[in-house]
Amino acid sequence: MPDTNPIDKKTVEHVARLARINLSAQEIGLYKKQLADILEYINKLNKVDVKNTLPTSHPMGKIKNVFRKDSAKKSLPVEDVLRNAPNKKDSLFVVPKIIG
Amino acid sequence: MKNYEVVIGLEAHVHLLTESKAFCGCSTKFGLEPNSSTCPVCLGLPGSLPVLNEKAFLYAIKTALALRCTIQDLIKFDRKNYYYPDLPKNYQISQYDMPLAYDGAIEIESQESKKKIRVKRVHLEEDAGKLMHEAEKGVSYVDFNRAGIPLLEIVSEPDIRSPEDASAYLVNLKAILKYLKVSDCNMEEGSLRCDANISVRPEGAKSLGVKTELKNMNSFKAVRDALSYEAERQIDLLTSGEKIQQETRLWDEAKGLTIAMRSKEDTQDYRYFPEPDLVPFTVDKNKIDQMMRSLPELPQAKKKRFISDYSISDYDASVLTREADISDFFEATIKTYNNPKEIANWLLGDIASLLNARKVSIAKTRLKPGHLAEMLELIHSEEISGKIAKEILPEVFEKGLSPKEIVRQKGLKQIKDTGELISIIELVLKENEKSANDYKAGKKNALMFLVGQIMKKTKGKANPKIVNDILKNMLGGK
């Protein structure tokens, strides 16, 4: 039987990498099916006639233009900012090397 | 050999000059202790919610209008998702399919002719934090003070045809932003940054060539140099029958070349979706009209006016109108000393050198338009020579003292008294008999030397014109 699943192994691996998670071969199979189910469900929406419907960009779209005034407030104390940091040096977060 | 055409599009990022960040109340001040200007919102801590800074929004609209863009009817924000340690939320609040404004233009002068570079879009987003790398230790340090600072992205269409035009576009964009007072455009502090897309194609070709994206250009000169290098590199590849890779390349200022960034395993996949934490925004037509009317006179309009009102050269008008501070100073000086050309000469000459050497803008110095007017008046009425004026200028500049006062205190007033000058000249002639005789024998240059000696003796205070007349008279040469 040919695989009609629109989500292939490569797609699952790509999404997993974007989310920075490692998946076992078994999990890849599981998510292949689950993602396909979700996609199929969402695809139902494509069948809805939206000719006379305005696009919704926000569920509370009727509320608009919520602003704050531009004034500087007190920030968090640096020791609180760094409290949960696994690694820090002086006032800086320390992370594994990124470039180079 | 085929001739190639260079095609360039620029993406400028500008910090908007607000007191607080785009979505929280943390200060935007530069140079604070690392991470001291952060809070749950800009650190992306759970449960925090962003609220848009009204000033950042209005500055963005103002800029878009000055760039002759159309403002989007419904403005919304989107999340751009990617993992990088400078991005605490793992997404950047940005704008995707409905940017704040679109379809604008910036005019440039390209080899004497005017050219319109179209602006594709202008959108508002937040800046990321700053990373510092320590390669030997295998670590990077993160400072989130910059994360959340309002950033305006201004994207041009690929209408630019040379590195020089790219630079002209940026110079004009910077001038406009500074006139609007929406950004300080300080490239060294990163408040104006620029990336470029560049490709080449055989002259006359309709379709675009494969492009590369250039990053890490930290000055206008770097933009020009990087683009020149990259254009040449691409043309060399094509003429030797090779292909251009679509990739991101970094400009290496020290080596003067571009280097391919390590290719990523995945192509970028930002999975944009609407930012649910922010409601949409609209600007009604009346407000847009009102903002449009209250835009200041922009550099190009001002330049045209300067040329016609003050009869100064195209070049002088260009340079004078590049910074609002300078053009304001120029016009304020004219009010009390009506000689635009002389004022322009001083502003673009000695005063510009002083400003460059100290890296300050004229508005931040103690030199006021009244000082310059007073000094030019002193020269005009022959109270002091131009040379003395040049000498006292730094002091006026540093201390904000009136030129008249400095001239009085230091006794720099020009010696115009003929009797006094004659006795000094007689003394100099006695000390320099040979030169005097040379002049009499027809060596015209000797006169310059003698005048020089007289100026030296009087510490530059002698009136050169009178000295010349007396000298010629006394020597009676031909």
Interface residues (C-beta under 8 A of the other chain):
Chain A: H14 R17 L18 R20 S57 H58 P59 M60 G61 I63 K64 N65 V66 F67 R68 K69 D70 S71 A72 K73 K74 S75 L76 V78 V81 L82 N87 K89 D90 S91 L92 F93 V94 V95 P96 K97 I98 I99 G100
Chain B: T18 E19 S20 C24 G25 C26 S27 T28 E33 P34 N35 S36 S37 T38 C39 P40 L43 V51 L52 N53 E54 K55 A56 F57 L74 K76 N81 Y83 Y84 P85 M98 L131 M132 H133 E134 A135 K137 G138 V139 S140 Y141 V142 D143 F144 E265 D266 D269 R271 P274 P276 L278 V279 P280 F281 T282
